[in-house]
Amino acid sequence: MRKKWNDLPLRSFFTGTIFTAIGLVAALSLLIIWGCVSFRHYLLPDPDGIYLTVQETYANGTVMTSQHLLSYDEPLQELPTIVAEEDGSLITDAKPEVRYSIQKLEQSVAMLTPKRRLAYEACGIIMAAAPAVLSFTAIFLCSTYFYRRKLEQPLRLLSGATREIAQQNLDFSIDYDCKDELGALCRSFDQMRTTLLENNKAMWKMLEERRLLQTAVAHDLRNPIAIIQGYTEYLESGLEKNTIDRIKASRIARNLNLAARRLKHYTESVRTLNHWETVEPSRSETSLPALAAEIGADFELLCSQNGLSFLMTANLPDVSIQVDSALLYRILENLVGNALRYAKKTIRLEFRLQDSSSSGHILRITIADDGEGFPPEILKHREKSFSIHGKDGHMGIGLAVSTLLCQKHGGTLELSASPEGGAEATITISV
């Protein structure tokens, strides 16, 4: 019951509190008034009584007076009379002149002792003031109760949360288990904090990847720059000493040209990565078997041109999927391009369609070769594979682009060692 009471909306909770207070004020006021009336009755036993004074004047001048205590609700059957005797004989002459006077018993407060009179008058003041005093007290208690029960804790939590966010700290939570409007506000605020935290983590991850990419680029640029610098110093020294013949000069020129091409390749790779970071998938309905057959035919041609055999496994149902074909082809092109550089005899391509209760259908594609496999450094830092440069100055930009595009298509890229030996890359995308 307490939980249900605390979970009431603010308006219902406030209305219930007010009506409860009104009921208590009315009950206490009636109780106080009843108590004061009872005490006054104790001080003055018959406050509803009256004194009836009868005064009879006879012809002979005789005056007889008597008082009778009556009640307002007591029926008066007949007026009291006074029977007077003179010398033991009944006066029978003309009827006397009779006068009646009434005095309320309340007017006899002056007959009470000072202490009782003060108590009697105090009861009257209390009966008049009690409802007002109780009403003001109820208003104060209701406002205090409403604030402490419904406002104090959520306001304190929200105020502390804003201070934490102002200090750029998002690693906290707002725990307020209530189903009213402020509880919904606290949950929305905590959801906003969670979203900000995730966005910050994604931003820091992106910045870290940028930093690692810049480090990799700087590292890889060092070699061709050093080569160019060494050859230019060698040419300068040889020309001064006239020790360079035409054959050496031609060989140096070819090496300088190769180094320049490598520099161009690095800068083009970085530009390509920056371009793909802004690309969003454009899904369209495509036949899965037809798409797999088209991709397999293209890569089979590439393998034959490089003197490699191509094996493809695609036991796929005849269904249509929602996929960005150009983006998927770009991912596979990068991975197959890596396999072409390292494979000895064979490249394998496998397509599988899986069901996932949370993400719907998942397309799983595995590219494997029979080369030496990924270096331990790449497998160890597979989430930062673009920071590891391979042989021939290859930076792994293709792996970075493939990882980025898989994430944009709701999937992942996993690097591992093939059970048959060599490297194996597996992509999973939501289709």
Summary of the structure (lengths in Angstrom):
residues: 431
radius of gyration: 52.1
end to end distance: 48.8
largest distance: 181.7
contacts: 1167
relative contact order: 0.07
helix: 59%
strand: 18%
